[in-house]
Amino acid sequence: MRHRLLPLIVVVLTAGCGSPLSVSDGVFTVRRDANALTLLNGASTPAFYIAVERETATGIDWVACVEDPCQSVAPRSFRRVPDPEIVGFREEATQAVVYYWRAVPDGAGGVTAGEIRQFTIDL
């Protein structure tokens, strides 16, 4: 019986080690898959996003948008972002930053970007 528990113990002990391959705030999730990020939107509204290589993220200016052709994940859906579509991606990159936000009323009958949230994930 003790030998049957050994694999389970190893899995439990190593589950918290290493790099984050999935990060979530309970509504939006970023997962690392082979050669891509998968973005999952569990909300009933679209999530707009930009995925940037971490070192590149420190030196670029960008503006959150809420209209086409902005990148978005449909409500209760997912989108796969291949590595070459990550802004600044290069083979030696170790992390990406995914920023996401939702459209909110702007008080003048239109919409604007709401609070911008971010996740850093290992590549």
N, C-alpha and C positions, 0 to 999 in steps of 0.2 A: 504494500500500500504506500509506503514512503516513497518508492521510486515513481509511482504514478503522479505524485504531487510535485515532483521536482520540476518538470517543464512549466507547470503553472506558477511555481514560485519564481522561476527565472523570468517569465513574462512579466509578472507583477513587479519585480525588482527593477527591471530595465525599462518599464513603461514610461517612467518620468525622466529618463536619461536622454541625452542627445539633443538634437535640434528640433524646434517646433515644426511639424509637418502639417499642422492644422491649427488655426486660431479662429476664435469666434467671440462675438458679443451676445450670442443667443438668437440673433436675428439675421446677421450676415456672417458668413463663414468663408475663410480662405484656406484651401487645401493645396498642398504640394503633391503633384502627380509626376509621372515620368515626363520630363521636358515641357511641363506646363503648370499653370496655376488653375485651379477650378474655384470659381466664385459662386457661392450659393446664397440666394436672397430668399429668406423665409417670410418676408413682409408682404403686405397686400399692395405696396406701391413700388415703382421701379427704384433701383439703386444705381446711381451714376458712379463711375469710378475712373481712376487712373492708376496703373501699375508701373512703378519706376524702380530701377536698380538702386540699391541703397546709397552708394557713393554718388551716383548721378543725382539722386533726390536732394542732396545738400546744395547743389549748385544750379538748379533750374527754377525758372519762374513758370507757373501755370495758373490757369484760372478755372475754377469749378464752373461747369456749365450744366444746363438742364434742358437743352433743346438739341435736335439733330444737328450735326452728326456726333453728338456726345456718346461716349461708350456707356452702355448701361446693361444691367441684368434685370430682366423682366420680373414682375412679381411672382413669388413662389416658383422660381426657376433657377437655372444655373447657366454659367458661361465659362467656357474654357479659354484661357489666355496662353497660347504657346509662347515659349521663352522668347523667340524673336520679336514678339509684340510687346514685351516689357520694355519701356523706354530706357535706353542706355544699356540694355542687356549685352553681356559679353560672356564667353565661355568660363572665364575665371571668376565671374560674379558669385558672391556667397549669400547675398540676401536681397530681397525686394521689399519695397514698401508699397502697400496697397492703400490708397485713400478712397473713401467712399462717402457719399452724401445723398440726400433726397431733396426733391423739389418741395418747397414750401411757399405759401402765399406771400407775395411781396407788399401787400397792402394797397396796391394800385390796380388790382384786377389781374395781375400776372403772377408769375412764379419766379423764385430765385433759389440759389443753393442754400440748403439748411446747414446745420452743424456738420463739419467735416471730421470724420473719424479716420483712424489709420491703424493698420496692422503691419508689423514687420515679420517676415517669414523667411526661413532659410531655403536656399535654392539647392 
